[in-house]
Amino acid sequence: RLLPSVCNHGYIQMEEAVANSKSMGATLKFPQSQIRVEQNVLQFDNYEITGANKNPLHIDGNIDFKKLDKIVTDLRLYASAFQPVKSARSTKVTVYGSVIADMDMTVNGPLDALKIRGNVGLLTGTEVTYVMQDSPFALQQQENNIVTFVSFNDSTEIAEEDTLQKSSVLGMDILVNINIAPTVKMGVNLSVDGKNRIDLQGGGELAYTMNTLGDSRFTGRYNLTGGFVRYNPPIISEKLFKIQDGSYVSWNGDIADPQMSITAVETVRTTISEEEKNTRQVNFDISIIIKNFSICHTTDCCNTTSRPIICSHFSVFIIL
């Protein structure tokens, strides 16, 4: 509630206010402390929004709305071991697990020309999974023409009325540095059921920038120290491939166009027959090599090492 006036003096106070995001598994609780209004300026004095582990996100500063057509911010947001995400696996969420982070950010300037600077650190204890809803594995099993579109007489008018106006981020100046602790675990379910999955462990230094024209860049390198790829390759049954140390994912501009160099290996033992019809036990190293979104399968006998393979299609190589 706001007393006695929204345009002069008073305060804003929330009672048992909670923000939930089911798809992100996020729950934030707002305090009952007052946000003062002085001369049409909202004053934040160590305002605390708590996450799942009860650690707060602090907000200091003010929002000046003396001119409603030019609202100006001067804010600092900071937190230590803040947990915005904590949720169990569910068909209703696209992100589940736990995210624990340090944060120190500033937000300054008018709303149409915000300047955002800050540092975010993902800490030990972060184990988060993203679920691909439109998985290539699931799409392979779908049939065509499940949905049929029908043209109405005034379809153009209907489309215009039902279309939301695109929001613009022009004018924002953003620089956020991201530090990932080497023990952080992040995963991607390549299918909704989680049977095909990539699990990554590692750390790195990343940076996200955006200029006032809306051009964004994502740079840095994420070095992998462990993890696995659970996948059903052609011919071979489901295997668990261990990611080799030295693998990495890097960005040099477009966040959707990472440079990838990932090798994952599964060792299996089997019996082979030789020309004299003798049999012996040998180890096969079955490898998945991922480079720039291309995936290759190699099968090496007796743990021998083959030459690096880069391909744009699926293939299986057996070397005896």
DOVEXNU-745537 format. One record per residue (C-alpha): residue in three letters; x, y, z. Coordinates in Angstrom, 1 decimal. Example, Ala and Ser with C-alpha at 12.3 -4.5 7.8 and 13.67 -1.06 7.14 Angstrom:
! residues 2
> Ala	12.3	-4.5	7.8
> Ser	13.7	-1.1	7.1
This chain:
! residues 320
> Arg	0.0	0.0	0.0
> Leu	1.1	3.6	-0.6
> Leu	0.4	6.3	1.9
> Pro	-0.5	9.1	1.6
> Ser	0.3	9.9	-2.0
> Val	1.9	8.1	-4.9
> Cys	3.2	11.4	-6.3
> Asn	4.8	13.0	-3.3
> His	5.5	11.4	0.1
> Gly	4.7	8.1	1.7
> Tyr	5.8	4.5	1.4
> Ile	5.2	1.2	-0.4
> Gln	4.8	-1.9	1.7
> Met	4.2	-5.5	0.6
> Glu	2.4	-8.1	2.7
> Glu	3.4	-11.7	2.1
> Ala	4.4	-11.0	-1.5
> Val	6.1	-13.9	-3.4
> Ala	7.2	-14.1	-7.0
> Asn	7.2	-17.6	-8.6
> Ser	8.4	-18.8	-12.0
> Lys	7.3	-22.4	-12.5
> Ser	9.2	-22.8	-15.7
> Met	12.5	-21.6	-14.0
> Gly	11.8	-23.2	-10.6
> Ala	12.4	-19.8	-9.0
> Thr	10.7	-18.5	-5.8
> Leu	11.6	-15.1	-4.4
> Lys	10.1	-13.6	-1.3
> Phe	9.7	-9.9	-0.8
> Pro	10.0	-8.3	2.7
> Gln	7.4	-6.3	4.6
> Ser	9.8	-3.5	5.1
> Gln	8.8	-0.1	3.7
> Ile	10.1	1.5	0.5
> Arg	10.0	5.2	1.3
> Val	8.7	7.8	-1.2
> Glu	10.3	11.2	-0.9
> Gln	9.7	14.0	-3.4
> Asn	8.6	11.5	-6.0
> Val	11.7	9.3	-5.5
> Leu	11.5	5.7	-4.4
> Gln	14.2	5.1	-1.8
> Phe	15.7	1.6	-1.4
> Asp	17.6	1.2	1.9
> Asn	19.0	-2.3	2.1
> Tyr	15.8	-3.8	0.7
> Glu	16.2	-7.6	0.9
> Ile	14.6	-10.1	-1.5
> Thr	15.3	-13.7	-0.2
> Gly	15.9	-16.8	-2.3
> Ala	15.3	-20.4	-1.5
> Asn	18.2	-20.7	1.0
> Lys	17.0	-17.5	2.8
> Asn	20.1	-15.6	1.8
> Pro	19.0	-12.1	0.6
> Leu	19.5	-10.1	-2.6
> His	20.2	-6.5	-1.3
> Ile	18.9	-3.4	-3.2
> Asp	20.2	0.1	-2.4
> Gly	19.6	3.3	-4.3
> Asn	16.6	5.1	-5.7
> Ile	14.2	5.4	-8.7
> Asp	13.3	9.0	-9.6
> Phe	9.8	9.4	-11.1
> Lys	9.5	13.1	-10.9
> Lys	9.0	13.1	-14.6
> Leu	6.9	10.0	-15.6
> Asp	8.2	10.3	-19.2
> Lys	11.8	10.1	-18.0
> Ile	12.1	7.8	-15.0
> Val	15.7	7.6	-13.8
> Thr	17.3	4.7	-11.8
> Asp	20.3	4.7	-9.5
> Leu	20.5	1.2	-8.0
> Arg	22.9	-1.3	-6.7
> Leu	22.0	-5.0	-6.4
> Tyr	24.3	-7.4	-4.5
> Ala	24.2	-10.8	-2.9
> Ser	26.3	-13.5	-1.4
> Ala	25.5	-17.2	-1.9
> Phe	22.0	-16.2	-3.2
> Gln	19.8	-19.1	-4.4
> Pro	17.3	-17.9	-7.0
> Val	16.6	-21.4	-8.3
> Lys	15.8	-24.6	-6.3
> Ser	13.4	-27.1	-7.8
> Ala	13.0	-30.8	-8.4
> Arg	12.7	-32.4	-11.9
> Ser	9.2	-32.0	-13.3
> Thr	7.4	-32.0	-16.6
> Lys	6.4	-28.4	-15.9
> Val	9.8	-26.9	-15.6
> Thr	12.5	-26.1	-18.3
> Val	15.2	-25.5	-15.6
> Tyr	15.6	-27.5	-12.5
> Gly	18.2	-28.1	-9.8
> Ser	20.0	-25.5	-7.7
> Val	21.7	-22.2	-8.6
> Ile	23.9	-20.5	-6.0
> Ala	25.5	-17.2	-6.9
> Asp	27.3	-14.1	-5.8
> Met	26.2	-10.9	-7.4
> Asp	27.3	-7.3	-7.5
> Met	25.5	-5.1	-10.1
> Thr	24.6	-1.5	-10.7
> Val	21.7	-0.1	-12.8
> Asn	21.9	3.6	-13.7
> Gly	20.2	6.1	-16.0
> Pro	16.8	6.6	-17.6
> Leu	14.7	3.5	-18.4
> Asp	15.2	4.0	-22.2
> Ala	19.0	4.3	-21.8
> Leu	20.0	2.0	-18.9
> Lys	23.6	1.4	-18.1
> Ile	24.1	-2.0	-16.4
> Arg	27.4	-3.1	-15.0
> Gly	28.2	-6.1	-12.8
> Asn	29.8	-9.4	-11.8
> Val	28.0	-12.7	-11.3
> Gly	29.7	-15.7	-9.8
> Leu	28.3	-19.2	-10.0
> Leu	29.4	-21.0	-6.8
> Thr	30.1	-24.6	-5.7
> Gly	26.8	-26.3	-5.0
> Thr	25.3	-25.1	-8.3
> Glu	23.8	-28.1	-10.1
> Val	21.3	-27.0	-12.8
> Thr	19.7	-28.7	-15.8
> Tyr	18.0	-27.2	-18.8
> Val	15.4	-29.3	-20.5
> Met	15.1	-29.0	-24.3
> Gln	11.4	-28.9	-25.1
> Asp	11.8	-29.1	-28.9
> Ser	14.4	-31.9	-28.7
> Pro	15.8	-33.3	-32.0
> Phe	15.3	-36.7	-30.5
> Ala	11.6	-36.1	-29.8
> Leu	11.0	-34.4	-33.2
> Gln	12.2	-37.5	-35.0
> Gln	9.2	-39.4	-33.6
> Gln	6.6	-36.8	-34.4
> Glu	4.2	-37.1	-37.4
> Asn	3.5	-34.4	-39.9
> Asn	0.2	-32.5	-40.1
> Ile	-0.7	-32.8	-36.5
> Val	-1.8	-29.2	-36.6
> Thr	-3.6	-27.7	-39.6
> Phe	-4.1	-24.0	-40.0
> Val	-7.3	-22.7	-41.5
> Ser	-7.6	-19.4	-43.3
> Phe	-10.4	-17.1	-42.2
> Asn	-11.9	-14.3	-44.3
> Asp	-10.3	-11.6	-42.1
> Ser	-7.2	-13.5	-41.1
> Thr	-5.0	-10.4	-41.6
> Glu	-7.0	-8.4	-39.2
> Ile	-7.1	-11.2	-36.7
> Ala	-3.4	-11.7	-36.9
> Glu	-2.7	-8.0	-36.3
> Glu	-5.0	-7.9	-33.2
> Asp	-3.5	-11.1	-31.7
> Thr	0.1	-10.2	-32.3
> Leu	2.0	-8.7	-29.4
> Gln	4.2	-5.7	-30.1
> Lys	7.9	-6.6	-30.1
> Ser	9.7	-5.0	-27.2
> Ser	12.9	-3.1	-27.8
> Val	16.1	-3.2	-25.9
> Leu	17.7	-0.3	-27.8
> Gly	19.5	2.2	-25.6
> Met	20.7	-0.4	-23.0
> Asp	24.5	-0.5	-22.3
> Ile	25.3	-3.8	-20.6
> Leu	28.6	-5.4	-19.4
> Val	28.3	-8.4	-17.1
> Asn	31.2	-10.6	-16.2
> Ile	30.4	-14.2	-15.3
> Asn	32.8	-16.4	-13.2
> Ile	32.0	-20.1	-13.0
> Ala	33.6	-22.1	-10.2
> Pro	35.4	-25.3	-11.4
> Thr	33.0	-27.5	-9.4
> Val	29.8	-26.2	-10.9
> Lys	27.7	-28.8	-12.7
> Met	25.4	-27.9	-15.6
> Gly	23.4	-30.3	-17.7
> Val	21.2	-30.4	-20.8
> Asn	18.4	-32.9	-21.3
> Leu	18.5	-33.5	-25.0
> Ser	15.1	-35.3	-24.7
> Val	12.3	-34.5	-22.3
> Asp	12.6	-37.9	-20.5
> Gly	16.3	-37.2	-19.8
> Lys	17.5	-40.5	-21.5
> Asn	19.7	-38.4	-23.8
> Arg	21.7	-36.0	-21.7
> Ile	24.9	-34.0	-21.5
> Asp	26.3	-33.3	-18.0
> Leu	29.1	-30.8	-17.8
> Gln	31.5	-30.0	-14.9
> Gly	34.0	-27.2	-15.1
> Gly	34.7	-23.5	-14.8
> Gly	35.7	-20.4	-16.7
> Glu	35.4	-16.7	-17.2
> Leu	32.7	-15.3	-19.5
> Ala	31.4	-11.8	-20.4
> Tyr	28.2	-10.6	-21.9
> Thr	28.0	-7.1	-23.5
> Met	25.3	-5.2	-25.3
> Asn	25.7	-1.7	-26.8
> Thr	23.0	1.0	-27.2
> Leu	22.2	-0.2	-30.7
> Gly	21.1	-3.6	-29.4
> Asp	24.2	-5.5	-30.6
> Ser	25.3	-8.2	-28.1
> Arg	28.4	-10.3	-27.7
> Phe	29.2	-13.2	-25.5
> Thr	32.9	-14.1	-25.0
> Gly	35.0	-16.4	-22.9
> Arg	35.8	-20.0	-22.4
> Tyr	34.2	-22.8	-20.3
> Asn	36.8	-25.4	-19.5
> Leu	35.5	-28.9	-18.8
> Thr	37.1	-31.1	-16.1
> Gly	34.5	-33.9	-16.2
> Gly	30.9	-34.9	-16.9
> Phe	29.3	-37.3	-19.3
> Val	27.2	-37.7	-22.4
> Arg	24.4	-40.2	-22.3
> Tyr	23.4	-41.0	-25.8
> Asn	22.0	-43.7	-28.2
> Pro	24.3	-43.7	-31.2
> Pro	23.6	-45.8	-34.3
> Ile	24.1	-49.5	-34.1
> Ile	25.4	-49.3	-30.5
> Ser	23.0	-49.5	-27.5
> Glu	22.8	-46.7	-24.9
> Lys	26.1	-45.9	-23.5
> Leu	27.5	-43.5	-20.9
> Phe	30.4	-41.5	-22.4
> Lys	32.8	-39.8	-19.9
> Ile	33.9	-36.3	-21.0
> Gln	37.7	-36.1	-21.1
> Asp	39.7	-33.4	-19.3
> Gly	40.8	-30.7	-21.7
> Ser	37.5	-30.4	-23.5
> Tyr	36.0	-26.9	-23.7
> Val	33.2	-24.7	-25.0
> Ser	34.1	-21.1	-26.1
> Trp	32.3	-18.1	-27.4
> Asn	33.6	-15.2	-29.5
> Gly	30.5	-13.1	-30.2
> Asp	27.2	-14.9	-30.9
> Ile	25.9	-16.7	-27.8
> Ala	24.1	-19.1	-30.1
> Asp	27.3	-20.0	-32.0
> Pro	29.8	-21.5	-29.5
> Gln	33.0	-23.2	-30.6
> Met	33.0	-26.7	-29.2
> Ser	35.8	-29.2	-28.6
> Ile	34.4	-32.1	-26.5
> Thr	35.6	-35.7	-26.4
> Ala	33.8	-38.3	-24.4
> Val	34.8	-41.9	-24.2
> Glu	33.2	-45.2	-23.1
> Thr	35.4	-48.3	-22.6
> Val	33.7	-51.7	-23.2
> Arg	35.3	-55.2	-23.0
> Thr	34.3	-57.8	-25.5
> Thr	35.5	-61.1	-27.1
> Ile	36.9	-61.2	-30.6
> Ser	37.9	-64.2	-32.8
> Glu	41.2	-64.2	-34.7
> Glu	42.2	-66.0	-37.9
> Glu	43.2	-69.2	-36.0
> Lys	39.8	-69.1	-34.4
> Asn	41.3	-68.3	-31.1
> Thr	39.3	-65.8	-29.0
> Arg	40.6	-63.1	-26.6
> Gln	39.2	-60.3	-24.5
> Val	39.9	-56.8	-25.7
> Asn	38.9	-53.3	-24.7
> Phe	37.1	-51.0	-27.1
> Asp	37.2	-47.2	-26.6
> Ile	33.9	-45.9	-28.1
> Ser	34.3	-42.1	-28.5
> Ile	32.0	-39.2	-29.3
> Ile	33.9	-36.2	-30.7
> Ile	31.9	-32.9	-30.8
> Lys	33.4	-30.0	-32.7
> Asn	31.3	-27.0	-33.6
> Phe	28.0	-28.9	-33.3
> Ser	29.3	-31.8	-35.4
> Ile	29.3	-35.2	-33.8
> Cys	31.4	-38.2	-34.8
> His	31.5	-41.7	-33.4
> Thr	34.7	-43.7	-33.3
> Thr	35.4	-47.2	-32.0
> Asp	39.0	-48.0	-31.1
> Cys	40.2	-51.5	-30.3
> Cys	42.6	-52.2	-27.5
> Asn	42.5	-48.5	-26.3
> Thr	44.5	-47.4	-29.4
> Thr	44.4	-43.7	-30.3
> Ser	43.1	-42.7	-33.7
> Arg	43.6	-39.4	-35.6
> Pro	41.2	-36.5	-34.8
> Ile	38.0	-36.7	-36.7
> Ile	35.8	-33.8	-37.7
> Cys	32.6	-34.5	-39.6
> Ser	29.3	-33.0	-40.4
> His	27.3	-36.2	-40.4
> Phe	27.0	-39.3	-38.2
> Ser	29.5	-42.1	-38.8
> Val	30.9	-45.1	-37.0
> Phe	34.5	-46.2	-37.5
> Ile	35.8	-49.6	-36.2
> Ile	39.5	-50.0	-36.0
> Leu	40.9	-53.5	-35.1
